[in-house]
Amino acid sequence: MIDFRLTDGKISFADGLVQYVDGAERVRQQIEFRLSLFRGEWFLDGD
């Protein structure tokens, strides 16, 4: 399975093309994202 590459919470582009991640880097990115939700760093949180 493939996911978008995120850099500072934003989708990464290189030469105008979306970058993707797969494998171990994808799993790391998903874990990091989910842990940030628990820390209260959700991008829609106004507080």
PDBQT receptor file of N, H, CA, C and O in Angstrom, charges set to zero:
ATOM      1  N   MET A   1       0.831  -1.176   0.000  1.00  0.00    +0.000 N 
ATOM      2  CA  MET A   1       0.000   0.000   0.000  1.00  0.00    +0.000 C 
ATOM      3  C   MET A   1       0.881   1.246   0.000  1.00  0.00    +0.000 C 
ATOM      4  O   MET A   1       1.998   1.218   0.518  1.00  0.00    +0.000 OA
ATOM      5  N   ILE A   2       0.393   2.320  -0.568  1.00  0.00    +0.000 N 
ATOM      6  H   ILE A   2      -0.514   2.343  -0.988  1.00  0.00    +0.000 HD
ATOM      7  CA  ILE A   2       1.160   3.561  -0.718  1.00  0.00    +0.000 C 
ATOM      8  C   ILE A   2       0.407   4.693  -0.022  1.00  0.00    +0.000 C 
ATOM      9  O   ILE A   2      -0.824   4.700   0.013  1.00  0.00    +0.000 OA
ATOM     10  N   ASP A   3       1.152   5.643   0.528  1.00  0.00    +0.000 N 
ATOM     11  H   ASP A   3       2.151   5.637   0.499  1.00  0.00    +0.000 HD
ATOM     12  CA  ASP A   3       0.594   6.812   1.195  1.00  0.00    +0.000 C 
ATOM     13  C   ASP A   3       1.308   8.059   0.687  1.00  0.00    +0.000 C 
ATOM     14  O   ASP A   3       2.398   7.970   0.123  1.00  0.00    +0.000 OA
ATOM     15  N   PHE A   4       0.689   9.226   0.890  1.00  0.00    +0.000 N 
ATOM     16  H   PHE A   4      -0.197   9.299   1.348  1.00  0.00    +0.000 HD
ATOM     17  CA  PHE A   4       1.358  10.480   0.577  1.00  0.00    +0.000 C 
ATOM     18  C   PHE A   4       2.487  10.707   1.573  1.00  0.00    +0.000 C 
ATOM     19  O   PHE A   4       2.355  10.368   2.748  1.00  0.00    +0.000 OA
ATOM     20  N   ARG A   5       3.590  11.276   1.113  1.00  0.00    +0.000 N 
ATOM     21  H   ARG A   5       3.697  11.552   0.157  1.00  0.00    +0.000 HD
ATOM     22  CA  ARG A   5       4.680  11.650   2.015  1.00  0.00    +0.000 C 
ATOM     23  C   ARG A   5       4.293  12.981   2.660  1.00  0.00    +0.000 C 
ATOM     24  O   ARG A   5       3.946  13.938   1.968  1.00  0.00    +0.000 OA
ATOM     25  N   LEU A   6       4.356  13.030   3.986  1.00  0.00    +0.000 N 
ATOM     26  H   LEU A   6       4.639  12.253   4.548  1.00  0.00    +0.000 HD
ATOM     27  CA  LEU A   6       4.031  14.242   4.728  1.00  0.00    +0.000 C 
ATOM     28  C   LEU A   6       5.299  14.852   5.301  1.00  0.00    +0.000 C 
ATOM     29  O   LEU A   6       6.147  14.154   5.857  1.00  0.00    +0.000 OA
ATOM     30  N   THR A   7       5.412  16.162   5.156  1.00  0.00    +0.000 N 
ATOM     31  H   THR A   7       4.723  16.729   4.704  1.00  0.00    +0.000 HD
ATOM     32  CA  THR A   7       6.502  16.914   5.741  1.00  0.00    +0.000 C 
ATOM     33  C   THR A   7       5.888  18.058   6.521  1.00  0.00    +0.000 C 
ATOM     34  O   THR A   7       5.242  18.930   5.941  1.00  0.00    +0.000 OA
ATOM     35  N   ASP A   8       6.083  18.062   7.823  1.00  0.00    +0.000 N 
ATOM     36  H   ASP A   8       6.608  17.354   8.293  1.00  0.00    +0.000 HD
ATOM     37  CA  ASP A   8       5.485  19.060   8.716  1.00  0.00    +0.000 C 
ATOM     38  C   ASP A   8       3.968  19.092   8.576  1.00  0.00    +0.000 C 
ATOM     39  O   ASP A   8       3.352  20.156   8.647  1.00  0.00    +0.000 OA
ATOM     40  N   GLY A   9       3.370  17.915   8.375  1.00  0.00    +0.000 N 
ATOM     41  H   GLY A   9       3.870  17.051   8.317  1.00  0.00    +0.000 HD
ATOM     42  CA  GLY A   9       1.920  17.802   8.284  1.00  0.00    +0.000 C 
ATOM     43  C   GLY A   9       1.335  18.180   6.939  1.00  0.00    +0.000 C 
ATOM     44  O   GLY A   9       0.114  18.247   6.800  1.00  0.00    +0.000 OA
ATOM     45  N   LYS A  10       2.174  18.427   5.945  1.00  0.00    +0.000 N 
ATOM     46  H   LYS A  10       3.166  18.372   6.058  1.00  0.00    +0.000 HD
ATOM     47  CA  LYS A  10       1.708  18.819   4.613  1.00  0.00    +0.000 C 
ATOM     48  C   LYS A  10       2.211  17.817   3.582  1.00  0.00    +0.000 C 
ATOM     49  O   LYS A  10       3.280  17.232   3.751  1.00  0.00    +0.000 OA
ATOM     50  N   ILE A  11       1.451  17.621   2.528  1.00  0.00    +0.000 N 
ATOM     51  H   ILE A  11       0.582  18.096   2.390  1.00  0.00    +0.000 HD
ATOM     52  CA  ILE A  11       1.831  16.701   1.461  1.00  0.00    +0.000 C 
ATOM     53  C   ILE A  11       3.071  17.246   0.746  1.00  0.00    +0.000 C 
ATOM     54  O   ILE A  11       3.131  18.429   0.411  1.00  0.00    +0.000 OA
ATOM     55  N   SER A  12       4.048  16.384   0.518  1.00  0.00    +0.000 N 
ATOM     56  H   SER A  12       3.999  15.423   0.790  1.00  0.00    +0.000 HD
ATOM     57  CA  SER A  12       5.305  16.791  -0.110  1.00  0.00    +0.000 C 
ATOM     58  C   SER A  12       5.217  16.690  -1.634  1.00  0.00    +0.000 C 
ATOM     59  O   SER A  12       4.618  15.762  -2.179  1.00  0.00    +0.000 OA
ATOM     60  N   PHE A  13       5.825  17.665  -2.303  1.00  0.00    +0.000 N 
ATOM     61  H   PHE A  13       6.311  18.419  -1.860  1.00  0.00    +0.000 HD
ATOM     62  CA  PHE A  13       5.908  17.680  -3.755  1.00  0.00    +0.000 C 
ATOM     63  C   PHE A  13       7.371  17.781  -4.165  1.00  0.00    +0.000 C 
ATOM     64  O   PHE A  13       8.174  18.408  -3.474  1.00  0.00    +0.000 OA
ATOM     65  N   ALA A  14       7.708  17.169  -5.279  1.00  0.00    +0.000 N 
ATOM     66  H   ALA A  14       7.056  16.660  -5.840  1.00  0.00    +0.000 HD
ATOM     67  CA  ALA A  14       9.042  17.288  -5.863  1.00  0.00    +0.000 C 
ATOM     68  C   ALA A  14       8.878  17.481  -7.361  1.00  0.00    +0.000 C 
ATOM     69  O   ALA A  14       8.312  16.628  -8.045  1.00  0.00    +0.000 OA
ATOM     70  N   ASP A  15       9.366  18.585  -7.863  1.00  0.00    +0.000 N 
ATOM     71  H   ASP A  15       9.826  19.278  -7.308  1.00  0.00    +0.000 HD
ATOM     72  CA  ASP A  15       9.228  18.926  -9.284  1.00  0.00    +0.000 C 
ATOM     73  C   ASP A  15       7.773  18.920  -9.721  1.00  0.00    +0.000 C 
ATOM     74  O   ASP A  15       7.462  18.509 -10.839  1.00  0.00    +0.000 OA
ATOM     75  N   GLY A  16       6.870  19.375  -8.844  1.00  0.00    +0.000 N 
ATOM     76  H   GLY A  16       7.122  19.709  -7.935  1.00  0.00    +0.000 HD
ATOM     77  CA  GLY A  16       5.452  19.461  -9.170  1.00  0.00    +0.000 C 
ATOM     78  C   GLY A  16       4.686  18.156  -9.054  1.00  0.00    +0.000 C 
ATOM     79  O   GLY A  16       3.493  18.114  -9.354  1.00  0.00    +0.000 OA
ATOM     80  N   LEU A  17       5.354  17.085  -8.621  1.00  0.00    +0.000 N 
ATOM     81  H   LEU A  17       6.323  17.120  -8.377  1.00  0.00    +0.000 HD
ATOM     82  CA  LEU A  17       4.706  15.784  -8.490  1.00  0.00    +0.000 C 
ATOM     83  C   LEU A  17       4.603  15.400  -7.013  1.00  0.00    +0.000 C 
ATOM     84  O   LEU A  17       5.497  15.680  -6.215  1.00  0.00    +0.000 OA
ATOM     85  N   VAL A  18       3.494  14.754  -6.674  1.00  0.00    +0.000 N 
ATOM     86  H   VAL A  18       2.767  14.526  -7.322  1.00  0.00    +0.000 HD
ATOM     87  CA  VAL A  18       3.292  14.298  -5.301  1.00  0.00    +0.000 C 
ATOM     88  C   VAL A  18       4.271  13.180  -4.991  1.00  0.00    +0.000 C 
ATOM     89  O   VAL A  18       4.493  12.301  -5.824  1.00  0.00    +0.000 OA
ATOM     90  N   GLN A  19       4.863  13.203  -3.794  1.00  0.00    +0.000 N 
ATOM     91  H   GLN A  19       4.683  13.917  -3.117  1.00  0.00    +0.000 HD
ATOM     92  CA  GLN A  19       5.760  12.137  -3.360  1.00  0.00    +0.000 C 
ATOM     93  C   GLN A  19       4.969  11.126  -2.542  1.00  0.00    +0.000 C 
ATOM     94  O   GLN A  19       4.031  11.484  -1.830  1.00  0.00    +0.000 OA
ATOM     95  N   TYR A  20       5.356   9.872  -2.652  1.00  0.00    +0.000 N 
ATOM     96  H   TYR A  20       6.118   9.582  -3.231  1.00  0.00    +0.000 HD
ATOM     97  CA  TYR A  20       4.683   8.796  -1.940  1.00  0.00    +0.000 C 
ATOM     98  C   TYR A  20       5.667   8.052  -1.055  1.00  0.00    +0.000 C 
ATOM     99  O   TYR A  20       6.875   8.089  -1.288  1.00  0.00    +0.000 OA
ATOM    100  N   VAL A  21       5.138   7.368  -0.026  1.00  0.00    +0.000 N 
ATOM    101  H   VAL A  21       4.157   7.339   0.164  1.00  0.00    +0.000 HD
ATOM    102  CA  VAL A  21       5.958   6.522   0.839  1.00  0.00    +0.000 C 
ATOM    103  C   VAL A  21       5.354   5.129   0.858  1.00  0.00    +0.000 C 
ATOM    104  O   VAL A  21       4.156   4.948   0.636  1.00  0.00    +0.000 OA
ATOM    105  N   ASP A  22       6.200   4.155   1.124  1.00  0.00    +0.000 N 
ATOM    106  H   ASP A  22       7.173   4.302   1.304  1.00  0.00    +0.000 HD
ATOM    107  CA  ASP A  22       5.779   2.761   1.165  1.00  0.00    +0.000 C 
ATOM    108  C   ASP A  22       6.661   2.026   2.165  1.00  0.00    +0.000 C 
ATOM    109  O   ASP A  22       7.734   2.508   2.530  1.00  0.00    +0.000 OA
ATOM    110  N   GLY A  23       6.218   0.892   2.593  1.00  0.00    +0.000 N 
ATOM    111  H   GLY A  23       5.347   0.500   2.297  1.00  0.00    +0.000 HD
ATOM    112  CA  GLY A  23       7.021   0.043   3.468  1.00  0.00    +0.000 C 
ATOM    113  C   GLY A  23       7.175   0.604   4.866  1.00  0.00    +0.000 C 
ATOM    114  O   GLY A  23       6.231   1.144   5.442  1.00  0.00    +0.000 OA
ATOM    115  N   ALA A  24       8.389   0.468   5.411  1.00  0.00    +0.000 N 
ATOM    116  H   ALA A  24       9.156   0.029   4.943  1.00  0.00    +0.000 HD
ATOM    117  CA  ALA A  24       8.667   0.861   6.788  1.00  0.00    +0.000 C 
ATOM    118  C   ALA A  24       8.488   2.365   7.002  1.00  0.00    +0.000 C 
ATOM    119  O   ALA A  24       8.028   2.785   8.064  1.00  0.00    +0.000 OA
ATOM    120  N   GLU A  25       8.838   3.163   6.027  1.00  0.00    +0.000 N 
ATOM    121  H   GLU A  25       9.211   2.822   5.164  1.00  0.00    +0.000 HD
ATOM    122  CA  GLU A  25       8.681   4.614   6.169  1.00  0.00    +0.000 C 
ATOM    123  C   GLU A  25       7.207   4.991   6.261  1.00  0.00    +0.000 C 
ATOM    124  O   GLU A  25       6.850   5.913   6.994  1.00  0.00    +0.000 OA
ATOM    125  N   ARG A  26       6.356   4.294   5.532  1.00  0.00    +0.000 N 
ATOM    126  H   ARG A  26       6.646   3.545   4.936  1.00  0.00    +0.000 HD
ATOM    127  CA  ARG A  26       4.915   4.525   5.594  1.00  0.00    +0.000 C 
ATOM    128  C   ARG A  26       4.378   4.206   6.990  1.00  0.00    +0.000 C 
ATOM    129  O   ARG A  26       3.584   4.966   7.544  1.00  0.00    +0.000 OA
ATOM    130  N   VAL A  27       4.812   3.089   7.547  1.00  0.00    +0.000 N 
ATOM    131  H   VAL A  27       5.458   2.472   7.097  1.00  0.00    +0.000 HD
ATOM    132  CA  VAL A  27       4.376   2.695   8.890  1.00  0.00    +0.000 C 
ATOM    133  C   VAL A  27       4.846   3.723   9.915  1.00  0.00    +0.000 C 
ATOM    134  O   VAL A  27       4.079   4.113  10.795  1.00  0.00    +0.000 OA
ATOM    135  N   ARG A  28       6.104   4.165   9.809  1.00  0.00    +0.000 N 
ATOM    136  H   ARG A  28       6.727   3.848   9.094  1.00  0.00    +0.000 HD
ATOM    137  CA  ARG A  28       6.641   5.182  10.716  1.00  0.00    +0.000 C 
ATOM    138  C   ARG A  28       5.819   6.465  10.639  1.00  0.00    +0.000 C 
ATOM    139  O   ARG A  28       5.491   7.058  11.666  1.00  0.00    +0.000 OA
ATOM    140  N   GLN A  29       5.490   6.888   9.430  1.00  0.00    +0.000 N 
ATOM    141  H   GLN A  29       5.757   6.406   8.595  1.00  0.00    +0.000 HD
ATOM    142  CA  GLN A  29       4.724   8.111   9.237  1.00  0.00    +0.000 C 
ATOM    143  C   GLN A  29       3.328   7.981   9.849  1.00  0.00    +0.000 C 
ATOM    144  O   GLN A  29       2.842   8.924  10.474  1.00  0.00    +0.000 OA
ATOM    145  N   GLN A  30       2.679   6.830   9.678  1.00  0.00    +0.000 N 
ATOM    146  H   GLN A  30       3.073   6.064   9.170  1.00  0.00    +0.000 HD
ATOM    147  CA  GLN A  30       1.344   6.625  10.244  1.00  0.00    +0.000 C 
ATOM    148  C   GLN A  30       1.380   6.620  11.769  1.00  0.00    +0.000 C 
ATOM    149  O   GLN A  30       0.493   7.186  12.408  1.00  0.00    +0.000 OA
ATOM    150  N   ILE A  31       2.388   5.990  12.356  1.00  0.00    +0.000 N 
ATOM    151  H   ILE A  31       3.108   5.530  11.837  1.00  0.00    +0.000 HD
ATOM    152  CA  ILE A  31       2.509   5.952  13.816  1.00  0.00    +0.000 C 
ATOM    153  C   ILE A  31       2.749   7.364  14.351  1.00  0.00    +0.000 C 
ATOM    154  O   ILE A  31       2.136   7.774  15.337  1.00  0.00    +0.000 OA
ATOM    155  N   GLU A  32       3.637   8.095  13.700  1.00  0.00    +0.000 N 
ATOM    156  H   GLU A  32       4.135   7.762  12.900  1.00  0.00    +0.000 HD
ATOM    157  CA  GLU A  32       3.940   9.465  14.110  1.00  0.00    +0.000 C 
ATOM    158  C   GLU A  32       2.684  10.334  14.052  1.00  0.00    +0.000 C 
ATOM    159  O   GLU A  32       2.441  11.137  14.953  1.00  0.00    +0.000 OA
ATOM    160  N   PHE A  33       1.891  10.177  12.998  1.00  0.00    +0.000 N 
ATOM    161  H   PHE A  33       2.088   9.526  12.266  1.00  0.00    +0.000 HD
ATOM    162  CA  PHE A  33       0.664  10.945  12.832  1.00  0.00    +0.000 C 
ATOM    163  C   PHE A  33      -0.340  10.621  13.932  1.00  0.00    +0.000 C 
ATOM    164  O   PHE A  33      -0.926  11.527  14.524  1.00  0.00    +0.000 OA
ATOM    165  N   ARG A  34      -0.541   9.352  14.205  1.00  0.00    +0.000 N 
ATOM    166  H   ARG A  34      -0.065   8.615  13.724  1.00  0.00    +0.000 HD
ATOM    167  CA  ARG A  34      -1.502   8.943  15.242  1.00  0.00    +0.000 C 
ATOM    168  C   ARG A  34      -1.060   9.392  16.629  1.00  0.00    +0.000 C 
ATOM    169  O   ARG A  34      -1.891   9.803  17.439  1.00  0.00    +0.000 OA
ATOM    170  N   LEU A  35       0.232   9.319  16.909  1.00  0.00    +0.000 N 
ATOM    171  H   LEU A  35       0.907   8.985  16.251  1.00  0.00    +0.000 HD
ATOM    172  CA  LEU A  35       0.718   9.782  18.207  1.00  0.00    +0.000 C 
ATOM    173  C   LEU A  35       0.542  11.291  18.356  1.00  0.00    +0.000 C 
ATOM    174  O   LEU A  35       0.283  11.777  19.456  1.00  0.00    +0.000 OA
ATOM    175  N   SER A  36       0.678  12.028  17.268  1.00  0.00    +0.000 N 
ATOM    176  H   SER A  36       0.888  11.633  16.374  1.00  0.00    +0.000 HD
ATOM    177  CA  SER A  36       0.490  13.479  17.343  1.00  0.00    +0.000 C 
ATOM    178  C   SER A  36      -0.960  13.823  17.658  1.00  0.00    +0.000 C 
ATOM    179  O   SER A  36      -1.224  14.865  18.258  1.00  0.00    +0.000 OA
ATOM    180  N   LEU A  37      -1.905  12.973  17.269  1.00  0.00    +0.000 N 
ATOM    181  H   LEU A  37      -1.691  12.126  16.782  1.00  0.00    +0.000 HD
ATOM    182  CA  LEU A  37      -3.306  13.207  17.626  1.00  0.00    +0.000 C 
ATOM    183  C   LEU A  37      -3.492  13.099  19.128  1.00  0.00    +0.000 C 
ATOM    184  O   LEU A  37      -4.238  13.880  19.718  1.00  0.00    +0.000 OA
ATOM    185  N   PHE A  38      -2.820  12.136  19.756  1.00  0.00    +0.000 N 
ATOM    186  H   PHE A  38      -2.214  11.501  19.277  1.00  0.00    +0.000 HD
ATOM    187  CA  PHE A  38      -2.923  11.964  21.200  1.00  0.00    +0.000 C 
ATOM    188  C   PHE A  38      -2.264  13.120  21.958  1.00  0.00    +0.000 C 
ATOM    189  O   PHE A  38      -2.689  13.456  23.064  1.00  0.00    +0.000 OA
ATOM    190  N   ARG A  39      -1.230  13.730  21.370  1.00  0.00    +0.000 N 
ATOM    191  H   ARG A  39      -0.885  13.457  20.472  1.00  0.00    +0.000 HD
ATOM    192  CA  ARG A  39      -0.530  14.846  22.010  1.00  0.00    +0.000 C 
ATOM    193  C   ARG A  39      -1.284  16.160  21.837  1.00  0.00    +0.000 C 
ATOM    194  O   ARG A  39      -0.879  17.181  22.393  1.00  0.00    +0.000 OA
ATOM    195  N   GLY A  40      -2.380  16.147  21.068  1.00  0.00    +0.000 N 
ATOM    196  H   GLY A  40      -2.709  15.318  20.617  1.00  0.00    +0.000 HD
ATOM    197  CA  GLY A  40      -3.169  17.359  20.860  1.00  0.00    +0.000 C 
ATOM    198  C   GLY A  40      -2.674  18.231  19.735  1.00  0.00    +0.000 C 
ATOM    199  O   GLY A  40      -2.949  19.431  19.726  1.00  0.00    +0.000 OA
ATOM    200  N   GLU A  41      -1.952  17.669  18.784  1.00  0.00    +0.000 N 
ATOM    201  H   GLU A  41      -1.729  16.694  18.791  1.00  0.00    +0.000 HD
ATOM    202  CA  GLU A  41      -1.424  18.449  17.669  1.00  0.00    +0.000 C 
ATOM    203  C   GLU A  41      -2.283  18.291  16.417  1.00  0.00    +0.000 C 
ATOM    204  O   GLU A  41      -1.779  18.387  15.298  1.00  0.00    +0.000 OA
ATOM    205  N   TRP A  42      -3.562  18.052  16.603  1.00  0.00    +0.000 N 
ATOM    206  H   TRP A  42      -3.972  17.975  17.512  1.00  0.00    +0.000 HD
ATOM    207  CA  TRP A  42      -4.433  17.873  15.451  1.00  0.00    +0.000 C 
ATOM    208  C   TRP A  42      -4.641  19.196  14.745  1.00  0.00    +0.000 C 
ATOM    209  O   TRP A  42      -4.891  20.207  15.401  1.00  0.00    +0.000 OA
ATOM    210  N   PHE A  43      -4.545  19.218  13.423  1.00  0.00    +0.000 N 
ATOM    211  H   PHE A  43      -4.342  18.397  12.890  1.00  0.00    +0.000 HD
ATOM    212  CA  PHE A  43      -4.562  20.470  12.675  1.00  0.00    +0.000 C 
ATOM    213  C   PHE A  43      -5.894  21.207  12.741  1.00  0.00    +0.000 C 
ATOM    214  O   PHE A  43      -5.916  22.408  12.472  1.00  0.00    +0.000 OA
ATOM    215  N   LEU A  44      -7.011  20.557  13.085  1.00  0.00    +0.000 N 
ATOM    216  H   LEU A  44      -6.994  19.581  13.304  1.00  0.00    +0.000 HD
ATOM    217  CA  LEU A  44      -8.298  21.224  13.184  1.00  0.00    +0.000 C 
ATOM    218  C   LEU A  44      -8.612  21.707  14.606  1.00  0.00    +0.000 C 
ATOM    219  O   LEU A  44      -9.674  22.282  14.843  1.00  0.00    +0.000 OA
ATOM    220  N   ASP A  45      -7.706  21.479  15.537  1.00  0.00    +0.000 N 
ATOM    221  H   ASP A  45      -6.843  21.012  15.344  1.00  0.00    +0.000 HD
ATOM    222  CA  ASP A  45      -7.919  21.899  16.912  1.00  0.00    +0.000 C 
ATOM    223  C   ASP A  45      -7.622  23.388  17.034  1.00  0.00    +0.000 C 
ATOM    224  O   ASP A  45      -6.483  23.817  16.845  1.00  0.00    +0.000 OA
ATOM    225  N   GLY A  46      -8.635  24.164  17.347  1.00  0.00    +0.000 N 
ATOM    226  H   GLY A  46      -9.560  23.816  17.501  1.00  0.00    +0.000 HD
ATOM    227  CA  GLY A  46      -8.479  25.615  17.438  1.00  0.00    +0.000 C 
ATOM    228  C   GLY A  46      -7.816  26.088  18.717  1.00  0.00    +0.000 C 
ATOM    229  O   GLY A  46      -7.388  27.239  18.798  1.00  0.00    +0.000 OA
ATOM    230  N   ASP A  47      -7.722  25.229  19.715  1.00  0.00    +0.000 N 
ATOM    231  H   ASP A  47      -8.070  24.294  19.650  1.00  0.00    +0.000 HD
ATOM    232  CA  ASP A  47      -7.106  25.634  20.981  1.00  0.00    +0.000 C 
ATOM    233  C   ASP A  47      -5.643  25.496  20.839  1.00  0.00    +0.000 C 
ATOM    234  O   ASP A  47      -4.902  25.781  21.780  1.00  0.00    +0.000 OA
TER     235      ASP A  47
